[in-house]
Amino acid sequence: MKSKRFQVLSERPVNQDGFVAEWPEVGLVAMSGPNDPKPSIRIERGIVVELDGKKREEFDFIDTFIADYAINLEKAEEAMSIDSNEFARMLVDINVPREKIIPLSTAMTPAKLCDVVKDMNVVELMMALQKMRARKTPSNQCHVTNLKDNPVQIAADAAEAALRGFDEQETTVGIVRYAPFNALGLLVGAQTGRGGILTQCSVEEATELEMGMRGLTCYAETVSVYGTEPVFVDGDDTPFSKAFLASAYASRGLKMRFTSGTGSEVQMGYAEGKSMLYLEARCIFVTKGAGSQGLQNGSISCIGVPGGVPSGIRAVLAENLFTTMMDMEVASGNDQTFSHSDIRRTARTLMQMLPGTDFIFSGYSATPNYDNMFAGSNFDAEDFDDYNVLQRDLKVDGGLRPVSEDEVVAIRNKAARAIQVVFEGLGLPAITDQEVEAATYAHGSNDMPDRNVVEDLRAADDMMKRGITGIDIVKALSKGGFDDVAQSVLNMLKQRVSGDYLHTSAIIDKDWKIVSAVNDLNDYQGPGTGYRMSDARWEEIKAIPRAIRPEDVN
């Protein structure tokens, strides 16, 4: 006979997930792999001649880049001489401020960082992350996409997401040639919801840069780096080409950060027998050396790989911590779904939500997951109420706010009408009143009428050939009666000139003030310090629509 209890357990969602035993030879080990190098550095005449057990003549181009550009050599010997366990204690000690840690952590090697965290449990890693994140105030980012690449739905979803509290929004495409329309819909919708939202369209890098230069997007994020040379070469890139690309964005006033994540090298077959966390540490050092203001990591699209091995989710938390230890902003993942289990995906999210990061999600799906063209997110539009209740239960600021149905309907309608007048003003295929009405009340693309895709794609190509820029969008909005949205889009274009949002961890608040690690530096040193939500913010988080109030009883 079979145990009925085990039969029931076998049918639980978690047992639909994939798990694998550790296999270090192919990189299927999360942390502290048997083939990981021991920490070391030797400097002669200001040049690193040995790095983590390798002599300079043995360096690959990642080693060379890290040695020449990513390590604070003035403090390197001092930092490397500190006992790793002692430094781990400094990370969790509330009496040791972040400003004392950074000069030392940025002077360590990838293997040294791995050695520091190897004995830290998840609570200790979270304690360290709470202190080490760059910006004091936590924030959040979302995905706004749909199966049909419908720009009207994107605009409406973006406006709602802005209303709900997301400070950054990212879109991508199902059909590559739709990118200009998706970027346009996201920009207009987000600025309708709240002026100052940063938006991006994740596509091929040259197209992404061109759209940014045209003023259709505000930042870039999907500039991928890898931890082994063969994977970099497989992507036709090097650390040097990525550094050049970062400079191209910055020189045009565009905020940008790189993307990496544990498991990518395993997934591409070139882990070289090293642990996922060690290879991710190399990615983080490349990002630092290239001068990027931050990194999207937390395994991202490879989360199923660390999620399948022991201590994998702990390693994901550790990679987020590494990014902050290198004094960069971190968009800490939680974006791709990895489990059938609601319990598992919630536990994975709490690792970043509780201590707070610069962007807790680098892609909370502001749409239902069937519309998420980034392969689905760990949380989606159907989890908004759960997420708001978690904030309320724990008195944690996760970056979102409860909203009423009336607020959402009104802002979605306004965004749909705004993109309608932009399309009319730019001579693009008409957006009908039927589409506006559908987008106002839609849950997802199943609720939207189809557009003429062939006509849209021709118009999108023509839009780029005509050299349409953000200024043209401003004019179309103003002519169509949306002066407030036009002003917000214009204000975003002005940011390219001032460059203030190129500072580490920069976001723009509702009053058009830059909030970054420059003017909002994390100063956590225990209870009563660091970020503490204001009374007004707490009242906002508490006010979920379904809560019974005293006046409701009478």
N, C-alpha and C positions, 0 to 999 in steps of 0.2 A: 504493500500500500504506500501511497504518497501522502506526505503531510499536507493537509489542507491549508495550514498556515503558510507553508512555503509556496504553495500554489498561488495563494492570494498575493504574497509578496512578489512573486515573479511577474505579476501583471501590473505592478506599480510603475508609474512613469519613469522613475529613476533607472529601472532595469531595461529601459529601451536605449539608454545611453551606452556609448562605447567606452570600454576600459581596457587598458593594456598594462602588462607587467613591465617594469623597467628593463630597458635594453640599451645600455650605455653606448655600445659600439655604433649604433645608428643615431644616437642623440636623444633617445627616448628616456631621458632622465631630467627631472625638473631642475634640481639644484645639486651642488656638491658632487658632480660626476667624478668617477675614478680617474678619468683622463684630463680633468681640468688642470691647468697649470698652477703652480704655486706662485704667490705674489713676489715680485722682485722688480727692482729698478736700479740701474747704474748709469750715472751721468758723467760724461767727460767733456770738459770745455763747453758746457752748456748744451751738449747733444746727448740724447738718450741712446746708449749703446747696448743696453739690455732691458728688455721689457717682459715681465712675467715668464722668466726662464728662457727667453729667446734672445740670441745675440743679433745685433743689427743686420748682419749679413744674411740672417735667416728670416728677416721680417717679410711678411706679405704687405700689400699696399694698405691694408687696414692698420696693421701694426705701425707702419711708417707714418701714416696720417695721425694716429693717436699720439705717437711719440713726439711728433713735430708740432702739433697744433692743439692737443686736447688736454694736456696735463700742466698744472701750475708747478713748474719746475723749481721755483724758488722755495716752495714748501715740501717738495716731493720726498726728500730724504727724511725730514722730520715726520711727515705723515705716515710714510711706510714703516717707520720704526715703532709706531704706536701699536701695542698689542691689540689684535682685532677684537677680542672680547671686551677689552677696556673701551675701545671706541664704540662698540655696540651699546655699552652702558651709557656713554656720553649721549648717544642718540635718544635714549629714553629718559635721561635725567632732566627733570624740569629746571634744574639749576644751571644747566649748560645751554646758553642761548644759541639759536640758529646762526647768528653772526660769528660765533666761535667755531662752529662746525664747518661752515662752507669753505674757508681757506684751506682746511685740511682735507675734506672729502674731495674737493676739486684737484687735489694734488696726489690722489691715489691712482692706482692702476685698476683695470677691470677685474683682475683676479683678487685684488685686495678688497674691493667692494663686496665681492662674493664671499670672501672669507669673513668679512665683518658681519654679514647677516646670516651666516649659515646656522647659527644656534639661536636665532631670534624666533620666537613664536609669533603667531599672527597678531595677537594683542600687542606685543612689543613693536611689531612692524607698523601697526596702526598708530600707536603712540608716537613713533618716530615720524610717520607721515603727517600727523597733525601739526607737528612742530616744523617740519622741513618744507612744506609746500611754500611756494614763493609769495603768492598773494594771500593776504589775510582772509578775505571774503571768498567763500566757495561759490561756484557757479555751475552752469550746466549747458550742454550742447545737444542738439537733436538732429535727426534725419527727417527730411521732408521730400518724399519721392512718391511715385505711383506707377503702376503697371503700364498705364497708357501714356506716360509722359505728358499728362494734361496740365498745361500751364495755369488754367483757371483753378483747378483743384489745388495745385501747388501754392498759388497765391493765398487761397482761403486757409489751407492748412498752416502756412507760414504765419499768417496773421494770428490764428488761434494759438500757435506755439509761442509767439511773442507775448501774447496776453497771459499765457500760463507761466511765463517767467524765463524761458530759454534765452540766453544772451548770445549764443551762436547757433547758426543753422546751416546744415549742409545738404546739398542735393546731389544726385547723379542721374544717369539716364539708362533707359532700356535700349533706345536707339541713339547712337552716338551723335547723329546730326541734330538731335533735338536739344543739345546742350545750351545753345543761346536762349531758347525759349524757357527752358527750366531755370536757368540762371536769372532771367528777366522776371519770371513769375515769383521766384523766391525773394529777389531783391524788393520788388514792389510790395509783395504780401507782408514780408517781415517789417518793412518800414511803415506799413499801415498799422500793424499791430502795436508797435512801439518804436519810435525813432531811436537809432543807435545800435540795432541788432547787426552783428557781423554775419555775413553770408558767404558761402562758397559753393562752387560746382565742381565735383570731383570727376575729372575726365583726364585724358592724355595730357601730359605736362605742358606741351607747347600751346595747346588750345586753352588750357586752364590759365596760363600766363597771359595769353592774348585777351581773354575775356576780362581778366583782372585789370589789365592796362586800359581796356575800354570803359572801365567803371561798372561792369555788369556784376562783378563780385568784389568782396572786401578783403578776403584772406584766402590762403591756401594751406592745405594740410597733408595731402596725400603724396608727399615726396618721400618715397620709401628708401630706407637704408637697411643693410643686412650685416650679419656678423661673420660671414666667411667670404673669402675672395671669389670662389666659384659661383656663389649665388649672386653676388654683385655683377660679375661678368655676364652671367646668364641674363641679367636685366639690362645689359648694354650700358652699365654705369660703373663709376668708381666714386670713392669719397670726394675726390677732387671735382668731378662733374656735378655732384650734388651741392658742393660748396658754391660752385659757380652759379647754379640755379638759385640757390638761396640769395645770393647777391643780386641776381636779376630781379627777384621779387622785391627785395628791400629797396633797391635803387628806384623802383617805381612807386614806393610808398605803400606796398602791400604787406600786411602782416602774413607771416608764414611760419609753419612748424613742420618738422619731419614726422614720419610714421615708421614704426617698427613694432616688433612684438615677439615674445617667446614662441617658439615653434615654427617660425617661418623657414628656418634652415632645414629642419627635419622634414617639413612638408615638401621642400624642393630637393631633398635628397643629398644635401651637402653639409651635414652637421659636423663632419670631421671628428665624430666621437666625443664631442664636448657637450656639456650640459646646456639646456636651453637658457638658463639664467646667465651663464658666462657669455654666451654668444650675444645675448641681449645687452649685456653690459658693454660689449664692444660697439654695438649700435649706438648706445647712449653717448659714448665717448666720441664717436664720429660726429654725432649731432652737435655736441658741444664744440668740437674743433671746427666745424663748418660755420659756426656763428649763428645758428638758428636760435630763435628765442624760446623754442620749446619742442616738445615731442608728444605725438599721439602714440601711446603704448598701453599695454595691458592685454597683450597677445592679439587683440583686434581680430582680423579675419582668420587667425590660426588658433583660436581659443579651444577648439576641439582637441588639439594635440596636447597642450599641458593639462587640459581638463580630463584627459584620459589616464594620466599617470599619477602616482602618489605625490602629494605635496605640490601639485601643479598650480592650484589656485593660490597657494601661498607664494609660489614663485612669481605669479602675476602681480601680486601685491608688492613683492620685493622690487620688481622692475619699475613700478611706479615710484617707489621710494628712491631708487637710484637716480631717477630723472631729477627729483627735487634736490638730492644731494649734490648734483652737478649744477645747481642753481638755475634750473630752467623750469618753465611752466610745463605742467603735465595735463594732457587730456587723457584720463585714465581708463579708457576702454569701456567695458560694459556695453559695447555696441552690438556685437554679433551674438545671437543666441547660441548656446552650447549644450543645453540640457532640456530634456522633456519634463524635468521635475521643477515645479514652481518653488519648492523648498530650496533646491540647489541654486537656482538662478538668483533667488533673493539673497541667499547667504553670500554668493559671489559679489553681489552689488553692495552689500553692507560693508565689505572690506574698504571701499572707497567712500561710501556715503557717510559713514559714521565719523571718520577722522576729517572728512572733507578734502577735496582736491580742487585745483584750479577749474577743471571741468570734470565733474563726477562721471558723467557719461561723455564719451566722444561720439555719441550717436544714440540717444534715446529715440526710439521710433515714434515720431509725432503722428504717424499714420498706423492703421492696422497692419499687422506684420505681412499680410498677403500683398501689400503695396510697397513693402520696403525692398528697394532694389539693391541694398547693401547686404542682401542675404538674410535679412531678419535681425531684429535687435533683442537684447536680453529683456528689456521692458518696451512696451509699445502703448499706443493710444488707448487700448482697452485696460491698461494698468494705471491710468492717471489717478483714479480715486484711491487705489491701493497705495500708491506712492505718497499722495498727500496725507493719507492716514498714518503711514509710517513716520513722516515728518512730525505729525501731531503727537503720535504715541511716544516718540523718543525725544521730543523737543530738539530735533536736528534740522538744520537748514540744508535741504537738498536742492535748493535753487528754484523750486516750483511753487505755485500758489493755487489755491482753489479758485474756481471761477463759476459763474452762474450760466445757465443755458441762454438767458437773454443776452448776456455779454458776448458769448461765443457766436450766437447767430448774428448779432449786429456787426461784429468785427469781420466775420467771414463774408458777409454781404458787402461790406465796404471794400474789402480787398478784391473781391471778384469784380466789383464795378470799377475799381481803380485799374486793374489790369485790362479790363474791357476798353477803357478810354486810351490806355497806352497803346494797345494793339491798333485801335482806330487812328491814333495820332501818328503812329509809325508806318501806317499803310500795310499792316499785317492782316492775315485772314481774320475775318470778323469773329468776335466772341458774342454769341447770341444771349438774349435775355433768359432763354431756357437754361443755358449753361450757368449763368450767374445764379439763377434760382437753385439749380441742382447743387452747385458748389456750396451754397449757403447752408444747406441742410445735410450734405453728404457725410457719410461715415468713411467711405473709401471709393475707389474708382469704379466699383460695381454699381455705384449710384449715379455715375456720370454718363451723359450721352457721349457717343464717339465723335471725334473730330475727323476731318479729312487729313489723314496723315501725310499723304503725298503732297498736298497743297501746303501744309505746315512746314514740311522739310524743305521744300523749295524756298519758302518765305524765310526760313531760318538761315539758309545759305545766303540768300540775297541780303538779309539784314547785316550779316558780317561783311559781305562785299561792299555794301553801301557805307561801311564805317560808322555804324550807329554807336553812339557812346552814351555814357550816363547823363550828359547834358541834354541829349535828345529826349531821354526818358523824363527828365525834370520838366522840359518844355511841354511834353505831351500831357503829363499829369496836371500841370498848371492850367493849360488850355482846357482840359476836361473838368476843371472845377475841384481838383484835389490839391489845393495849395499846401495843406499841411504835410501831405505825403511827399509832394515835390520838394518841400523844404528839407525834409528828413533825408531824401536821396541826395540832395545837394550838400547837406552837412556831411554825409558819408564821403562824398567826393573831396570835400575840404580836408578830410583826415589825411589824404595822400600828401597834402602840402605840409601840414604841421608835423606829421610823422610820429605824433605822441603815442599812437596805438601800436607802434613797433616795439614799445617797451615790453619786457617780460611780463607775461600773464595779463596783458591789457584787455579790458572790456570797456564798454561805454555805457554809462548808466542813463536812466530816463531823463536826467537833466543835462545830458551831453557832456558829462565830465568823464575823463579817462580815469579808470580805476586799475592800477597795476602794482607790480612789486616795487615801483618807485615811490608811489604815494600811499600805498596800502600794504606795506611790507609785513609779512607774518611775524608777530612778536610773541608767539605762544611760549609761556614758561609756567604752565600749570594753571590750576583753578583761578578764575577771575581774569585771566590774560588771554591774548590772542583774540580770535573772532568770538564775539558774544552777540547773539541776535538782539536787535533793539526790541523795545516793547511793541512798537508798531509792527515789526516783522512777525513777532510772536502772535499778535492778535490776528494778523493775516493768515498765518499757518493754521491757527486754531479754528478759523471760521469756515469749516467745511459745510456745504449747503444742508446736509442731512442731520446736522447736530440739532437736537431739540433745545430751544432756548426758554428761559423762564417766562418770557412774554407769550410763548406759544401755548403754555399750559393754562393760562387764565382765559 
